[in-house]
Amino acid sequence: METTMSVAAQTVSRLSYSKGFETLDAEVEIDSLPVEGSIPEWLAGTLLRNGPAKFEVGEQAFNHWFDGLAMLHRFSFAAGSVSYANRFLRSKAYEAAEREGKISYSEFATDPCRSIFRRAATLFRPKITDNCNVNLTRLGDEYVAMTETPLPVAFDPETLETLGVAFRPPGIHATAHPHHDPERGELVAYVTHFGPRSEYRIFAQRDRATHRRIASKRVAEPSYMHSFALTERYAVLVAFPLVVNPLDLALSGRPFIENYKWKPELGTRVLVFDREDGDLRGFYEAEPRFSFHHVNAFERDGELTIDFAAYDDATIVDSLYLERLRSAPPPPAALARLLRYRVDLGSGRVAEEELCDAPLELPRIDYRERNGRPYRYTYGVGAPGVGDEDEFLDRLLKIDVVSGEATEWQEPGTFPGEPVFVPAPQRHGGEDEGVLLSVVLDAGAASSFLLVLDAEDLSELGRARVPHHIPFGFHGQYFS
Ligand SMILES: [Fe+2]
């Protein structure tokens, strides 16, 4: 079965944003990027970002945005100036691609076309990719890049040098969106174990060696979940009805995600686990939805509120194949919107409410102060509304989740990525006192810049231009 696309078969796109899906080969280190406007002097840390940057290997091409080989980017701030470095993650998947000139590891939606014999041989010892191109975090004193496999890879935050697999989550399908528990100094995450008795497993990881199981739950057909929610008392898995028969993963020969099936008749299942004793506090049913990204969740007066960037179904997964992205952006009606579930923990009833009708993805909040608690603002990338001309994610968005009001930043011909909120060092009670950092593709210039916005009104403070384009990535974190 041909499950990789040949380079020659790729669509040559005339869409301006498609530069963001082109390979970047250059690795550079620059002491001072040219700055327009001004970068706040108090910004004195590092923004690390992750994303795919190589979409072809030899004569083969990856199929999906989520498949490309990982590259790390570092923006360091000091006294209003910005230094920059970028480097491919030297994962086993990357090293094998360099050495063999072909794709050797299965990715999210690309399979390197193994023979039936080799497929059978690897069935019980799957060759799992360590191409950690989704997100990154700090684990104890280390920095790790992550994807959805149980092989988070450590790296040096200054040189971006790869330092090897950091630890092994207890399952196969992991999340690249762990939460932080600042009181315990732990990461909290979940993983899906596939087998005759598949289960979801929620666990905590303090450092490479210190692992603690919090809860587990048997499941016949595991859901594809990309992130989860953590409140003060609960860990919440929202199991959308994009589900897999684990046998198909082992036997079908299809790339990972193509084994999952949309079964709206299952509805969405909200699993609420007590973080202290691991008990399943409840199992609640809601309308069928799909999501990659939780925004926030909190409990108040016997009610659990869960906010997420919600799709009506899982067709967005198909819209993000590279060939499709290079020929047309996903239509606005197919994009996610900010949805709220209000779960009555007594009656079990789930009420659904759309908080804002503007398309929203890659949502962020003031994580340190507000995660798991009532909050007011989320920031993300947006797109034109339904009825407007189709365009890729072309604006930054701030949504007041209380009023539903949206504020935008937009510049024609530019395509911003996930905005990371950095709180100002001295705040006067405003949740939005701080800046947003976003890497923006300037399609006309075929290069990218780091944009710094005032988070209160999304006005521009400054930008620092990079000498090349930065392919569209996913997530980053700011470390002070
Ligand atoms: Fe994500």
Boltz pocket constraint, residues with backbone or C-beta under 6 A from the ligand:
constraints:
  - pocket:
      binder: B
      contacts: [[A, 134], [A, 176], [A, 177], [A, 226], [A, 292], [A, 293], [A, 474], [A, 475]]
      max_distance: 6.0
